[in-house]
Amino acid sequence: MKIGLFMTPQWKPGEDLERGVHDLIEQARTARDAGFESLLV
């Protein structure tokens, strides 16, 4: 069975976008390393 992950990144006005994107990339790498087959953003 193949498992994917669907992520919906959302940031509030005034939040640090650079930090949010960094966190999103970190989550994607963690999902890849955990064996997820696909990632939808």
C-alpha positions as CSV (number, residue, x, y, z in Angstrom):
1,M,0.0,0.0,0.0
2,K,1.3,3.5,-0.9
3,I,0.5,6.4,1.4
4,G,0.7,10.1,0.6
5,L,0.4,13.2,2.6
6,F,-1.7,16.3,1.8
7,M,-0.5,19.5,3.3
8,T,-2.3,22.9,3.3
9,P,0.1,25.6,4.3
10,Q,-1.5,28.7,5.6
11,W,0.0,31.7,7.3
12,K,-1.7,34.5,9.2
13,P,-1.0,38.1,8.2
14,G,2.2,39.3,9.8
15,E,3.7,35.8,10.3
16,D,7.2,35.2,9.2
17,L,6.8,33.7,5.7
18,E,10.4,32.6,5.4
19,R,10.1,30.6,8.7
20,G,6.9,29.1,7.5
21,V,8.3,27.9,4.2
22,H,11.4,26.5,6.1
23,D,9.0,24.6,8.4
24,L,7.0,23.3,5.4
25,I,10.2,22.0,3.7
26,E,11.3,20.4,7.0
27,Q,7.9,18.6,7.2
28,A,8.2,17.4,3.6
29,R,11.6,16.0,4.2
30,T,10.5,14.3,7.4
31,A,7.5,12.7,5.4
32,R,9.9,11.5,2.7
33,D,12.2,10.0,5.3
34,A,9.3,8.3,7.0
35,G,8.4,6.5,3.8
36,F,5.5,8.6,2.4
37,E,5.2,7.9,-1.4
38,S,3.7,11.3,-2.4
39,L,3.2,14.8,-1.1
40,L,0.6,17.2,-2.2
41,V,0.8,20.9,-1.3
